[in-house]
Amino acid sequence: MSEIQLVTLKFDIEDDLSIRYGHKLRGFFANNFKEILFHNHYQDGTLRYGYPLIQYKIIDNKPFILGLNEGGDLIKEHFLDIDKLVLGDKEYISPCSKLSVNKETLIINKDYDMPIYKYIFITPWLGLNQENYDIYKEKYINACNKEKTQFFKSIITGNILSFAKGIGWWIEEKITVVPSLSEISVKFKNKDMIGFTGYFFSNIYLPEYIGIGKSISRGFGTLIRETVI
């Protein structure tokens, strides 16, 4: 069990934006705020490795920022300083924004035999790093659904444990994951990559709008939750 602070900052602007603007949103904040959690780069150019506590997303075609724990504290501290947004060649003066602050208790639910939480990827999940990409291409890309499911189950469980470690949650219970995913092509940094859409069931209660997988600070792998009883 772990308690987490969730801070969301939503902007209501006149344009509808594509998911690629998550990268531009991150760039704007990285250029305007010096604290490392905004950009995960130390002053000497090295990277802060670990789960990103500030994530930049495009949700319902609008800019959306999620802050977890101390990342949320930084958003609360600075959101009144944002008098404009510059996203690529688009500039928005005094954008309308809404700040929300919540706390949630995260648990492993052992009251049911079947996992009761359903998590839907509302942005593509980039679950394949270089190592498991090679494994996927060699063994699983043409495999049956049962074999693919086992492969994805292991990766998603690892993603969840990375999130838990990033917020200081030590999980001792068994995590159950039952995925149902479809492969899609994703353009990332002008390269074609394999991504996935779909959903998974789990026995772990996770916050909505967190990301799992690769490039979550830019909005990939974002989850929303349904409870199935």
Stockholm file with secondary structure:
# STOCKHOLM 1.0

chainA/1-229         MSEIQLVTLKFDIEDDLSIRYGHKLRGFFANNFKEILFHNHYQDGTLRYGYPLIQYKIIDNKPFILGLNEGGDLIKEHFLDIDKLVLGDKEYISPCSKLSVNKETLIINKDYDMPIYKYIFITPWLGLNQENYDIYKEKYINACNKEKTQFFKSIITGNILSFAKGIGWWIEEKITVVPSLSEISVKFKNKDMIGFTGYFFSNIYLPEYIGIGKSISRGFGTLIRETVI
#=GR chainA/1-229 SS CEEEEEEEEEEECSSCCCTTHHHHHHHHHHHHCCSGGGTCBCTTSCBCCSCCSEEEEEETTEEEEEEETHHHHHHHHHGGGCCEEEETTEEEESCEEEEEEEEEEECBCCSSSSCCEEEEEEEEECCCCHHHHHHIIIIITTSCHHHHHHHHHHHHHHHHHHHHHHTTCCCCSCCCEEEEEEEEEEEETTEEEEEEEEEEEESBCCCTTCBCSSSGGGTTTBEEEEECC
#=GC SS_cons         CEEEEEEEEEEECSSCCCTTHHHHHHHHHHHHCCSGGGTCBCTTSCBCCSCCSEEEEEETTEEEEEEETHHHHHHHHHGGGCCEEEETTEEEESCEEEEEEEEEEECBCCSSSSCCEEEEEEEEECCCCHHHHHHIIIIITTSCHHHHHHHHHHHHHHHHHHHHHHTTCCCCSCCCEEEEEEEEEEEETTEEEEEEEEEEEESBCCCTTCBCSSSGGGTTTBEEEEECC
//
